[in-house]
Structure formats: C-alpha cells, structure tokens
Amino acid sequence: MSIDTASLYLTGLDNKTCKYESRDLKTFDIEKTKKMICDLHSVGIKKIVFTGGEPLLLGLSLEELIIFSKKKGFITAINTNGSKL
C-alpha cells in the first residue's frame, strides 16, 4: 500500500464561522509551498488537495499553486466551503 495523496493546509483564513477551523490568521509562503510541492513530487505523490480555513480566499496565489502543481503532473483538488464559487 502506498500513499498517493497529500493535503496542503494553506491558510487559517476563513469567511465562515466554523468551530473546526483554526483561527490562526497566518498564511502560507508561496515559495515554501512550491518547494513542498516539489518534495511531494519527488516521493511519488500523485494528488494534492489544497485546504485550509478557506483556500479560495487566497485568490491568484491559489491559482498560481494549482498551475504550478499541474505542470508537475499532479491531480489537484480544493477543499472549500463553496461560498466563493
């Protein structure tokens, strides 16, 4: 059995009140996140799920990470509350 999926918790920012979410408002560093994506690729991960409080609040930064991941060959998904769709 091998692990082929990784979840990347990008931010504690959330636009909904949810008792399960962290209220930590620190956000990710995009260059460090890209390095993590490269590391995940090197160990054979195939799918990345972007998650957090609400990753869609990151806007173009999230888009940049998705494009970067796709170019590396990853399948990508977003765990969202759907309010920004």
Secondary structure by P-SEA (a helix, b strand, c coil): ccccbbbbbccccccccccccccccccccaaaaaaaaaaaaaacccbbbbbcccccccaaaaaaaaaaaaaaccccccccccccc
